[in-house]
Amino acid sequence: MNASKPVLLAYFSSTGNTARVAHDLAERLGADIENIQDRRHRAGMLGQFTAAFDAWREAPGRIGALRYNPADYAITVVGTPVWTAKMTPAIRAYLRETRSQIQSAAFFVTSGDTDIGRLLPSLESAAGRASVASAGFNGKELRDAVIYERKLSALVAQVTRAVQLSRQAA
Ligand SMILES: Cc1cc2nc3c(=O)[nH]c(=O)nc-3n(C[C@H](O)[C@H](O)[C@H](O)COP(=O)(O)O)c2cc1C
């Protein structure tokens, strides 16, 4: 592996929950942040409906140009909201586009109440590899500062450990 930097944090967020987790993680991990835009699904009622329908039928979005190449990073942490118990079209498109460049993958999701276990197999399949770390943040966990901090710290520790292991293996 010739990844020169430790962590890339790539996420899509519509209403801010995933963005919040992504920025908190990135700050603690010293990660570069890729904020993925979905150019197929516009704001508004119709856009939301189409986006949800595309999540459900597992159709990828059309994402904007990317700033960072996952090949330059030991680990790419990918964050998505849960839509219709699936990943978002934007993240499906991102993983489709970058799977050959991703060195190691970690995932997090934010949701109302769907557990990350529902999505992890499809996230791993889309990335073409098993994850080295994962966590889900549901609505209650996002609202409760103590639980949120505990889950965030645990994920930071998992990713940090995975970076160390990848450095030792290089
Ligand atoms: C179209 C749509 C579908 C959703 N489907 C689910 C779902 O199946 N399960 C769930 O727990 N939450 C679901 N949610 C709630 C979001 O996953 C949750 O609010 C998430 O934190 C939003 O992330 P964001 O603020 O980064 O966009 C859905 C939200 C939307 C807009």
The ligand as an ORCA input file, in Angstrom:
! r2SCAN-3c Opt
* xyz 0 1
  C     -36.315      9.778      2.069
  C     -35.960      9.350      3.476
  C     -36.034      8.028      3.825
  C     -35.674      7.615      5.131
  N     -35.740      6.299      5.455
  C     -35.364      5.897      6.698
  C     -35.362      4.503      7.058
  O     -35.675      3.617      6.266
  N     -34.980      4.176      8.333
  C     -34.630      5.115      9.255
  O     -34.307      4.754     10.390
  N     -34.592      6.426      8.926
  C     -34.947      6.839      7.681
  N     -34.897      8.177      7.351
  C     -34.383      9.137      8.338
  C     -32.913      9.506      8.048
  O     -32.123      8.355      7.870
  C     -32.288     10.303      9.201
  O     -33.064     11.422      9.493
  C     -30.862     10.708      8.865
  O     -30.171     11.021     10.055
  C     -30.803     11.885      7.922
  O     -29.459     12.206      7.669
  P     -29.029     13.646      7.117
  O     -29.557     14.646      8.112
  O     -27.551     13.605      7.058
  O     -29.666     13.815      5.773
  C     -35.265      8.581      6.075
  C     -35.191      9.937      5.700
  C     -35.547     10.319      4.424
  C     -35.462     11.786      4.030
*
